[in-house]
Amino acid sequence: MLVGFTGTPLLKKDAQTSLEVFGGYIHTYKFSEAVEDGVVLDLVYEARDIDQHLGSKEKIDAWFDAKTKGLNQWQKDELKQKWGTMQTVLSSRSRMERVVSDIVFDFSV
């Protein structure tokens, strides 16, 4: 029987690691050893940047003005501060679709 534990807590409230709970290692099998043995493939990371075209600033501003027509300037500023971040841009559906398409293309060649 093989039993494996990770030292990484899955939840914040689980502050203790496996080592703290179960004690020291009985045996370790490192990732590099598994690669050498041919039981796993080496992990290869390639940093990639997916092109992103947001369109013109004027069109974005016009869209924002149309969608926030009934709001005062303070409310508009609050929305811009909350939603006008790169996180929102980077998590947009159209960008996610471009990322998925790039990954599918990369693995198909």
Rosetta blueprint (number, residue, H / E / L):
1 M L
2 L L
3 V L
4 G L
5 F L
6 T L
7 G L
8 T L
9 P L
10 L L
11 L L
12 K L
13 K L
14 D L
15 A L
16 Q L
17 T L
18 S H
19 L H
20 E H
21 V H
22 F H
23 G L
24 G L
25 Y L
26 I L
27 H L
28 T L
29 Y L
30 K L
31 F H
32 S H
33 E H
34 A H
35 V H
36 E H
37 D H
38 G L
39 V L
40 V L
41 L L
42 D L
43 L L
44 V L
45 Y L
46 E L
47 A L
48 R L
49 D L
50 I L
51 D L
52 Q L
53 H L
54 L L
55 G L
56 S L
57 K H
58 E H
59 K H
60 I H
61 D H
62 A H
63 W H
64 F H
65 D H
66 A H
67 K H
68 T L
69 K L
70 G L
71 L L
72 N L
73 Q H
74 W H
75 Q H
76 K H
77 D H
78 E H
79 L H
80 K H
81 Q H
82 K H
83 W H
84 G L
85 T L
86 M H
87 Q H
88 T H
89 V H
90 L H
91 S L
92 S L
93 R H
94 S H
95 R H
96 M H
97 E H
98 R H
99 V H
100 V H
101 S H
102 D H
103 I H
104 V H
105 F H
106 D H
107 F H
108 S H
109 V L
